[in-house]
Amino acid sequence: MVVIRATAARLELDAPYHPALPYRARQVGGTWLGSTTGWVFPLKAEQALRALCQDIWAVDGRIAALEDMVDLRITVDERVPFRSVFEAHETPIYLVGREIAASLRNLRGARAGRGIRFLSGEPRCLASPSTWATSIPDGAVFLIRDVPRCALGRFREAVGSAGHVEESALDMGTRE
């Protein structure tokens, strides 16, 4: 998940990829040191880094947020001509910093993101000769595993009238 660790010399961000992160991290003094270390920041950037994490993932990077986790069940009901939540053009579908679904590189299908399980319906790739999109159809139901409870309100806000968000009552003890 998203954790900021402080050392004597710097802050280190442990977070999943998000397309806005590289640009935003550099704006607050971040440097990418490769996949082993990840993003590092000067100690003086702590407040800006926590704000960045809050904006993308709805947590501020404190370990305490990981102590109260829930699984969310989301039902898609985006019945509008121009879909904005559960369809993304030439990019994966993200919801509060989590990759929900992405089209395959060959554009012949789509896959669920890490920690996402579709219970009904499934993501699909909509391709034409000049463009493509990732889409989750109305009526699809999926689970997002291990969401900090403090982010639940942001998920409800992000989905809005395009679906329904609830804490999952399923026993997630049988994780894949």
C-alpha positions, 0 to 999 in steps of 0.5 A: 500500500502507500507508506512514507518512511523517514530515514536520517537523510530522506523520505522514501515512498512505498506506493503502487504505480499511478500515472500522475505520480512521476510528474507530481513527485518531481514537483515536490523534489522527488527522485526515482532511484529504481524499482529497489528503492523507489521514490525518495524525497528531501526531509523538508518535503514531508508535508507536500509528499503527504498531501500528494499521497492524500490526493492520489490514494486518499491516505497520507502515507502513515502506517496507522492507515494500514491497521484498519483495512476493508474490502470494497464491493463496487457495482457499476451502474454508469448509465450515461451517454459519456462514461467518465468513471468506468471507461478510460481512453488509451489508459487503464481505469483508476479509482482513488489511485488503484488500477481497477482494469487495463486493456491487454497490450494486444488490445484483444481483451482486458485484465483486472488490476492487482487486488481486484476480483470481478464477481460478475461482468468483466473488463473489456477492451474496446478497440478501433483502428485508431484508438482503444479504451478500457471499459467495465460494463454496467452491472459488473460487480467487483471487489477491491481488496485491502482498502484503508477504511479512512479512504472509503469516503473517497471511493464513494465520492469517486464512484458517485452516481456511476455505481454503488460502493459498500464494504464487502461482507464476503469472507476474503480468507480464500484469497487468490 
